[in-house]
Amino acid sequence: MGMAHIHSRALQGLHTPSADVEVDLANGLPSFTLVGLADTEVKEARERVRAAIVNSGLTFPNNQRITVNLAPADLRKDSGRFDLAIALGILAASGQIQRHDWGEWTFAAELSLSGQLRPVGGALATALAMASEADGRALVLAHDNAMEAARVPNVRIAGAHHLLDVVAHLCEPADRASAIDAQPSGWSWPSPPPFQSQAHSIRLDEVRGQDSAKRALTIAAAGGHSVLLVGPPGSGKSMLAHRFVTLLPPLNPAQALHSAAIQSLMGAFDANRWGQRPMVSPHHSASAAALIGGGSPPRPGAITQAHHGVLFLDELPEFNRTALEALREPLETGTIHISRASNHAEFPAQFQLIAAMNPCPCGYWGHAQRACRCTPDQVARYQSRISGPLLDRIDLQIEITAIDTAALIQRPDGPEGPTPAPQPTGPTAPHAPSETDQAQAALDLALARQGCRNQELQGDALLRHAQLGPTTVEFVEHAARQMQWSSRRVHRIMRVARTIADLAGESAVERHHISEAMQYQRALLNARH
C-alpha cells in the first residue's frame, strides 16, 4: 500500500490552472478507478498508462486497488496531458521509484502504449502561466513541446522522449533498474533560441497602381484601424489585403509569445513562423463558432488565432449574418467571452480586420467599363447584408477600382530592358520612405504621445490628443449633421484623422485631415442611400 502526490496542469482555454494527481494503492479487489471530473479522453488514460508501464519494462500493480484522484474535483479535465503524472504516481506509490522532492516538478504529457511521450496542446500557455506565478517548479514535457515552451523566460523546461527517460532522471540512483540504466538518455534542458522576428516574403510596393488604396492601408497600419475594401472582381482586393500585414511593425517578444501560445493551443505552432504576425483568412462558409470560438469546452476561433495580427474576411456579405454580428463586441473590446452552461472562457482578440467585398451581386456596380446587370434593389439588398452597427465599427471603407491593363504588363525597367543607372554628380537625393517606414514612424509618434495606438483612444483622451481647433470642431459638427453620423462614427473619423495628422508629422488635427478621413467612409454610401 502507498500514496503519491504529483503536480500537473489542466487546460481551460488559454488558462492552465494547477491540478494535482493523487494516487492511492490499497489491498482489495483489483481495480483502477479514476475520479475528479475527468472527460472521456482522461478516463481512457487507464489503458494507456497500464500498457506504457508494462511495455517499458516496469511493473504495473495489477493485484491492488488503484485510485487516482485529479484535484480539485470541480475543475473539468480533458485531453491526455495527465498520462505522465498518473504513471509516475503509480510507480511512486508502488515503491518502484522514490523521490523526496516531487513538489519541484510539474508534468504534462500524453503516453503512447510503448511509453513514448507525446505532445499536448497548450504547452506554451502552461509555461507562460508558470512563469507568471514564479512557483519555481520545473515543467516536464514531451521533447517537441519542450522546444516550444523553452521560448518562455524565467521557467525551467525539461524535455523527454520516453517514460523511462523521466524515471531514470528523477528517481534516486539506488532505485534505478538495470533495464532503465540500459536505455539511452532522452532527457534534455532545451535552450531558448534567440528572438528574431520573421519578415514576410511579399511586399506592398510590388502592387502596381492603387495609390489611394495603398495610402489608406498605410493609415490603417499606422493607427490600428479596420478596413473594408469594396471593388469589382479582379481589382486586387485580396492581393492588397494579404500584403497589409507587411506594413505592421514586428512583434515584440511578449506579443510573439502570446501569439505562439494560441497557435500551440490549436496544434498549429510553426517554429519557422516564430515572431511573424499571424494572417488568418477563414472561408466565408465558416460558422459563428469557427469565427469567434465555441464548443464545449470552449475553443478559440479565427479572431483569437489572429491575435496581434490580421483577420481577413474575403467576400464579406457571403458570411453567415450571425457570425458577422458576433464580431461587433471583440472589435470594440479586443476580447471574446464565451459562456456555456458548464464552461466559461475568455480569449484575447486584438486583431485588425481587413474585409473585402464586391459592390453588388454581379460585382460591376459603378464599373467604368463593364455594365452592371443588377437592379438598384438587388444592390441595396446585397450591401445591406453588412449591418449598420458592424459598418459603424469599420474605420476605413475604400473603393478599389480596376487598373489599366497596360500598367500590369509593362516591364518595370522599360520595354527595351534595364536602363543603366546614371552616375551621381552631386549630393545624393534622399529616398522617399516606404509605406512601412511611414506607418512605423506615425505609430512611434502616437505611442510616444499617448502610450497606445490611435484606434484605442477613447473619450476625453481622444479629444485631448486630437487638439481640434474651433473651426475644425465646427466643420465636424456640420458634417455629422449633414451625413447623419452616429456618435461612434464621429469618434472613429476623429481617430483616423489623428492618424493622418501623425503621418504628416503635425501635432493638431486640422480640417483637411478630417476631410481626408471622411473620404474613407463613402465606399457604400451611394448604394445605401
KOLMAR-68884 format. One line per field, with one value per residue (C-alpha): x, y, z; residue in one letter. Coordinates in steps of 0.1 Angstrom, whole numbers. Layout:
BEGIN
u = X ...;
v = Y ...;
w = Z ...;
rest = A ...;
//
This chain:
BEGIN
u = 0 12 3 19 12 23 17 2 -18 -53 -62 -92 -90 -57 -57 -38 -48 -29 -42 -28 -27 -31 -26 -36 -27 -47 -55 -88 -103 -81 -94 -82 -106 -101 -121 -121 -145 -125 -137 -136 -101 -88 -106 -90 -56 -61 -54 -26 -8 -11 3 30 43 43 59 86 98 83 57 21 3 -24 -33 -41 -69 -57 -75 -64 -79 -75 -79 -96 -127 -148 -122 -130 -101 -97 -70 -42 -20 -23 -9 27 17 -6 21 47 22 16 53 60 30 41 76 93 108 115 120 116 110 81 68 95 82 51 43 22 25 5 18 17 12 50 58 68 59 36 30 -2 -19 -12 24 34 3 13 49 36 13 41 64 38 33 70 65 100 88 103 79 85 71 74 105 86 66 97 113 82 80 117 110 93 118 120 108 127 117 127 120 120 113 102 87 120 139 118 121 159 164 141 143 170 202 198 163 171 165 191 166 163 200 204 182 199 192 164 163 172 170 164 178 156 165 174 144 142 110 104 99 72 83 57 57 31 54 50 15 11 -11 -38 -21 -52 -57 -21 -24 -55 -38 -8 -32 -48 -14 -2 -33 -46 -78 -101 -106 -133 -122 -150 -144 -151 -137 -100 -93 -67 -86 -72 -37 -38 -52 -25 2 -12 4 39 30 27 56 74 61 79 90 59 35 53 49 12 6 26 8 -25 -10 3 -31 -45 -17 -5 28 54 89 96 70 82 78 57 24 -4 -27 -59 -83 -113 -136 -169 -188 -173 -198 -200 -182 -154 -151 -154 -148 -171 -177 -176 -151 -148 -121 -107 -119 -103 -104 -82 -59 -54 -45 -17 -22 -47 -81 -90 -126 -130 -165 -178 -215 -214 -205 -233 -251 -249 -211 -206 -227 -207 -176 -191 -180 -145 -138 -145 -130 -102 -115 -142 -162 -177 -203 -218 -239 -209 -180 -168 -138 -122 -99 -78 -88 -68 -68 -70 -100 -94 -126 -133 -165 -179 -202 -231 -240 -225 -196 -197 -219 -202 -176 -163 -161 -185 -222 -238 -268 -282 -312 -310 -330 -306 -276 -292 -301 -266 -249 -275 -261 -235 -254 -251 -237 -210 -202 -200 -171 -151 -129 -119 -141 -121 -133 -109 -111 -97 -64 -54 -41 -10 2 0 20 46 80 93 126 111 103 139 155 170 181 216 215 230 262 256 273 261 246 225 188 171 149 112 102 83 47 61 85 58 34 61 71 35 29 60 48 14 29 53 24 -3 11 -14 -25 -49 -76 -76 -82 -115 -135 -115 -82 -93 -104 -72 -48 -68 -64 -92 -94 -127 -131 -123 -149 -175 -166 -170 -204 -217 -206 -221 -255 -255 -243 -264 -234 -237 -215 -194 -187 -178 -152 -138 -134 -115 -92 -85 -78 -54 -35 -35 -20 6 17 21 41 16 6 -30 -58 -68 -98 -80 -72 -109 -118 -95 -108 -143 -134 -127 -164 -180 -175 -210 -227 -243 -260 -271 -289;
v = 0 35 70 96 132 146 181 187 214 214 234 258 279 297 293 264 261 238 202 176 139 118 81 56 18 -3 -40 -53 -64 -54 -22 10 39 75 103 141 153 137 137 106 111 114 82 64 71 40 17 39 41 4 -5 22 9 -27 -21 0 -30 -18 -35 -25 -33 -55 -71 -40 -14 17 50 81 115 146 176 199 178 207 215 198 179 168 155 131 157 138 105 110 123 93 68 84 85 47 39 61 47 11 18 13 48 71 108 133 165 157 192 207 193 197 171 174 148 121 85 61 24 19 46 73 108 127 164 180 213 245 238 275 287 263 277 313 306 290 319 345 325 321 289 277 243 228 218 183 179 158 168 187 206 214 230 253 261 268 302 314 331 326 290 257 235 198 175 137 112 82 74 56 89 106 77 74 111 117 86 80 64 33 26 25 -8 -23 -21 16 22 4 30 59 92 112 139 174 210 229 264 292 303 339 361 373 385 370 392 384 375 397 435 462 480 451 463 483 514 515 545 556 521 519 553 540 508 528 549 517 502 534 537 501 508 482 483 474 471 474 468 446 411 410 446 435 435 401 410 442 426 398 425 446 425 437 472 463 467 435 417 423 392 394 396 368 345 352 347 315 302 305 286 259 255 249 225 248 261 265 274 288 315 324 362 366 384 359 363 343 341 318 307 326 293 294 292 316 292 288 326 337 304 280 244 225 230 264 266 297 308 327 360 347 329 364 380 406 400 404 388 388 382 379 380 396 396 358 352 340 370 357 352 388 403 384 404 437 432 419 447 472 454 432 401 375 359 325 312 278 260 243 263 299 311 344 346 376 390 421 418 442 434 436 428 427 425 432 463 442 405 406 427 455 482 515 500 524 498 469 473 461 437 442 463 490 468 439 462 475 441 428 456 455 421 442 457 493 487 465 490 517 497 496 527 529 519 520 518 498 504 482 495 498 466 484 492 455 441 469 459 479 486 497 478 477 463 477 513 519 540 575 582 607 641 659 653 622 628 611 582 586 565 533 528 505 532 558 536 528 565 575 547 556 592 581 557 584 609 587 552 534 533 559 533 527 563 568 597 625 611 613 649 658 643 653 690 702 739 759 759 722 714 734 715 681 692 703 672 649 666 665 629 617 601 582 592 561 571 607 593 569 597 617 587 583 620 618 591 611 640 617 606 642 649 675 679 690 676 702 704 688 658 654 658 630 608 614 602 568 565 567 533 521 555 558 524 527 560;
w = 0 -7 -18 -42 -50 -84 -98 -133 -151 -165 -196 -198 -229 -226 -188 -172 -135 -113 -109 -86 -93 -62 -64 -37 -38 -13 -7 -21 -53 -82 -99 -115 -106 -119 -103 -104 -132 -159 -195 -217 -230 -195 -183 -213 -196 -176 -205 -219 -186 -179 -213 -212 -178 -188 -222 -206 -185 -153 -131 -130 -97 -112 -78 -60 -58 -76 -70 -90 -79 -101 -78 -75 -81 -95 -123 -156 -170 -206 -231 -223 -205 -172 -185 -174 -140 -134 -145 -122 -93 -97 -99 -68 -48 -56 -44 -78 -77 -48 -47 -19 -39 -62 -54 -75 -107 -129 -156 -187 -215 -231 -232 -261 -255 -258 -233 -257 -246 -270 -272 -258 -266 -247 -238 -243 -224 -195 -194 -195 -166 -145 -154 -141 -109 -103 -82 -90 -104 -135 -163 -179 -214 -244 -264 -291 -266 -246 -277 -279 -242 -239 -255 -223 -200 -162 -161 -162 -191 -194 -224 -226 -253 -232 -198 -189 -196 -169 -145 -150 -144 -115 -93 -67 -81 -59 -73 -110 -125 -148 -177 -171 -169 -203 -220 -239 -222 -239 -212 -221 -209 -242 -245 -259 -294 -299 -306 -342 -358 -392 -423 -448 -483 -500 -501 -508 -532 -556 -563 -595 -592 -565 -549 -530 -516 -505 -488 -469 -459 -446 -425 -411 -402 -385 -363 -359 -379 -395 -433 -458 -495 -520 -557 -587 -592 -601 -590 -564 -531 -519 -531 -511 -481 -480 -482 -455 -428 -442 -431 -395 -371 -360 -329 -297 -276 -253 -283 -301 -270 -267 -304 -304 -273 -292 -321 -297 -282 -317 -325 -353 -338 -365 -354 -389 -383 -349 -343 -375 -373 -380 -410 -407 -436 -429 -457 -460 -451 -416 -387 -359 -336 -361 -364 -328 -309 -292 -284 -251 -237 -254 -281 -297 -331 -360 -343 -314 -339 -354 -321 -327 -364 -392 -398 -435 -444 -482 -497 -465 -475 -480 -443 -420 -406 -370 -374 -386 -359 -333 -344 -331 -294 -300 -325 -296 -266 -280 -261 -266 -238 -245 -220 -219 -193 -177 -191 -194 -213 -222 -252 -265 -298 -306 -343 -373 -395 -433 -452 -489 -509 -544 -546 -559 -567 -602 -590 -615 -600 -607 -630 -657 -685 -677 -673 -640 -645 -610 -602 -575 -552 -557 -550 -518 -505 -512 -494 -465 -456 -438 -409 -400 -365 -379 -407 -380 -364 -396 -397 -434 -463 -495 -531 -552 -590 -617 -630 -667 -683 -697 -662 -653 -682 -687 -675 -646 -664 -697 -729 -741 -710 -678 -681 -667 -636 -640 -622 -594 -600 -569 -534 -534 -531 -502 -510 -502 -472 -479 -467 -440 -428 -428 -408 -383 -378 -373 -348 -329 -327 -313 -288 -275 -272 -256 -250 -273 -309 -321 -326 -289 -279 -260 -246 -231 -242 -279 -275 -256 -282 -313 -303 -326 -332 -331 -369 -371 -344 -363 -395 -378 -362 -396 -414 -387 -390 -428 -431 -401 -384 -351 -322 -327 -363 -353 -329 -355 -381 -354 -347 -384 -388 -358 -376 -409 -389 -374 -409 -418 -386 -374 -337 -342 -363 -389 -412 -442 -420 -412 -449 -459 -431 -444 -479 -464 -453 -487 -504 -498 -493 -527 -527 -490 -496;
rest = M G M A H I H S R A L Q G L H T P S A D V E V D L A N G L P S F T L V G L A D T E V K E A R E R V R A A I V N S G L T F P N N Q R I T V N L A P A D L R K D S G R F D L A I A L G I L A A S G Q I Q R H D W G E W T F A A E L S L S G Q L R P V G G A L A T A L A M A S E A D G R A L V L A H D N A M E A A R V P N V R I A G A H H L L D V V A H L C E P A D R A S A I D A Q P S G W S W P S P P P F Q S Q A H S I R L D E V R G Q D S A K R A L T I A A A G G H S V L L V G P P G S G K S M L A H R F V T L L P P L N P A Q A L H S A A I Q S L M G A F D A N R W G Q R P M V S P H H S A S A A A L I G G G S P P R P G A I T Q A H H G V L F L D E L P E F N R T A L E A L R E P L E T G T I H I S R A S N H A E F P A Q F Q L I A A M N P C P C G Y W G H A Q R A C R C T P D Q V A R Y Q S R I S G P L L D R I D L Q I E I T A I D T A A L I Q R P D G P E G P T P A P Q P T G P T A P H A P S E T D Q A Q A A L D L A L A R Q G C R N Q E L Q G D A L L R H A Q L G P T T V E F V E H A A R Q M Q W S S R R V H R I M R V A R T I A D L A G E S A V E R H H I S E A M Q Y Q R A L L N A R H;
//
